[in-house]
Amino acid sequence: MKKAILGKKLGMTQIFTPDGLVVPVTVIEAGPCYVVQKKTMSKDGYESIVVAFNKTKQNRINKPQMGVLKKAGVEPFKILREFKFDNSDEYQIGGEIKADIFSENDIVDVTGITRGRGFTGNIQRWNAHRLKMTHGVGPVHREVGSMGANSTPSRVFKNKKMPGHYGSEKVTIQNLEIVKVDSDRNILLVKGCVPGPKGAIITIKEAVKR
C-alpha cells in the first residue's frame, strides 16, 4: 500500500461535470494525520507507521495513548491507526499526511462502521418476505415463520437467519473514484456513498482490486 489516510464523513451532496452530468458525492474531511510512531522489523517484527487523527482534549485520552502522542511531540488526538506503507521510510515521526496525497480520478477503497440499527426483525435484517395476509395466517405477518422440521432434526440448524442486532459492522466499499481534491481545506469528494453516518471515522486507501 502506497497511500492511505483517515477521514471524517461530513455528508453527501452533488456536483456537476463539465458535460452537465450530476454526480452524487460524499464529502470527507481527510486529515491532516500526524505520524506518531514507527514500527520496525528489528523491534516489532514488521514495519508500519502509526498515525493520529481527530484532535480532542487531553482528559479524553487514556495514559498509554497520551504517552505515544507526547513522545512524538504532537497534540492530543482521539484516533490512532496503523498503516503498512511500502515506502514507510519516507515518513518521519511528527510528519503530516494531508489530503493532497490523493489526486482527482484516483480509485480508492473506503472502510467504515455502518450505521447501527439496533435489534431488527428478519425482514429488515435479511430482506425476507413477509407471511401471507390471508388464509388464516396471522395475527403476526412479519415474524420469522418456520424454524425447520419437527422430529428430524429436532433442532434449528446453525446459521439460520433470524432477528438480531443489525448494523455497527466494519464494511469496505471498493473502487470508488475521487472526483475532486480541495487541499486547502483537506476535503475529498468521493463518487457515491461510503459506510457510516455523518461524523463517522473512515479509512481511505488506494484500491487493491483496480
N, C-alpha and C positions, 0 to 999 in steps of 0.2 A: 504494500500500500504506500502510495506516494503523497496523497493529500487527504486530510480529514480535519473536521472542525466541529466544535459543539455550538449549538444554537438554541434559540427560544422561538417557538411558534407564536407569531403575532396575530395571525388570522388569514383570511383569504380575500382576494379582490380579483380584478380582471384588467388586462391591458390590451392595447390594440397593436397589431403588427403593421409594418408599412403597407401591406396589402389590404389592410382594413379588416382583418380577421380578429375576432375576440378570443383571447387566450386566458383561461382561468389559472390563476397563480396563487401559491401560498407565500406569504411574506414571512421571512425568517431573519431574526437578528442573529447573525453568525459571528460570534466572537465579540471582542477580542479575547483570545485564550492565552494564558501565560504558562510557559514551561516551568514546572516547579521541581521536577525530579527526573533523573535518567537512570533506567535500569541497564546494567551491563552484564555481559556474558560471564565475566570473572566473578562478580559478586552475587548476581541473581540467577544466573543460568540462562538468561535470554536478554535480548535488547529491546527496549521500548522507551517511550517518554511519557511522563505524567503531566497532563495539562489541567489548569484550573479555569473555571468559568462561573459566571453569575455572582457578582460581588454582593456581599452581605455584611452583617455586623459580626464582630469578633465573639460576642457572647452566644451566638447561634452555631458555633463550630466546636466540635469536641477537641480535646487536647492533642491526640495524635495527629489529626489533620492540621491543627494550627501549628504544630511543630514543623511539619513539612513546609508549610507556607512561610513561616518565619525563617527557616533555613535558606529558602530560596530568595528571601527578601522581597516578597510581594504582599499585597494587601489581602485581607480575608476574602475567600471565595467559598461558595457553598458546594460546588460540584468539582470532583476530581475524577478524571478518566485517563485510562492508558490507551496509547496508540502505538502500534508496531509499524513504524515507518521504515521503508527501505533505506532512506537517507537520514537516519536518526542522528548521524554525526554532525549534520548541518545545524542542528538545533542546540542552543545553549541554555542553561538554566537562567531564568529571568527573561528569556526571549519571548516575543509576541507573535501570535498567529492570528492573522486578520482575514476577513472575507475575501480579500483580493488574491488569495492563493487559488481561488477558482476564477474562471472566466466564462463568458457567455458561450452557450451551446455545449458546455461540459455535461457529461452524463454521470449521474451520481445515484447512490443508494442512500435512503433516509430511514433511520431507525428511531422508533419512539415507543412509548407506552400508550396503548389505546385508551380511549375514554371509558371509565368504569360505569357499568350499567346496573350493578347490584345483582340481586337474585332475580332471575328471569325464568320464564317457562320455556317449554320446548319450541313453541312457535317463534318466539323472538330469538332464542339462543341458537337453534339449529335449523330454522326455516322449515319446520314441519307443517304438515297440513292440519287443519282443524277437523274435528269429527263432523259427521252429518248433522244437519239442523232438523231433520225429520225422522220418521220411522222409529220412534221410541228412544232415540239417542239423547241423552241429557240426564240431569239438568245442566251438566258442565260440558261445554263443547271444545274447550281449549286444553283439556287435560292430556296426559301422555298417551293413554289408550292401553292396548295390550302390552303386558310385560313379557310375554312368551308362553310356551306350552305349560300345561299343568303338571301332570305326573312325571313327565320327562322333558327337561332335566330337573324339574322341581327347584329351579333357581333362576335368577336373572343373569344372563351372560355378561361377562366383562365388556367394558367399552360401550355399553348401551347408552345411547344419547338421551340424557334426562335433564330435568330442570337443575339449575345451579347458578354459580357465580359467573357472570358474563362480562367480558372486558378486562381492563387493567392487565394486559399481557403485552410482552415485547413483540413488536411487529416490524418487519423491514419491507419497504416498498422499493423495488429495484428499477433501475433505468429511467429515472426522472431527469428531465432536461432543465438546466439553469437558463432562464430566459434573460435575466438582467442581473448585474452586479453593481451595487452602489457602495464603493469602497469608502467614501467619506462617512457614511452612516452605518457601515458594516451590515448592510442589508442584502439578502439574496432573495430573488424572485424565482421560485421553482414551479415549473408547469405541473398542474394537477394538485392533488391533495396528499397530505402526509399524516402519519398517525398522531393521535393525541389531541387534547383540547387546546384552547388558547392558553398560552403561558407554559406549555409543556416543554421540557428539555429534550432535544433531539440531537442525533448524531448524523452529520452529513459527510460521506466519504465517497471516493471515486468508485465507480461501478466495477463489480467483479465479473459481470457477465455482459459486457458491452456487445 
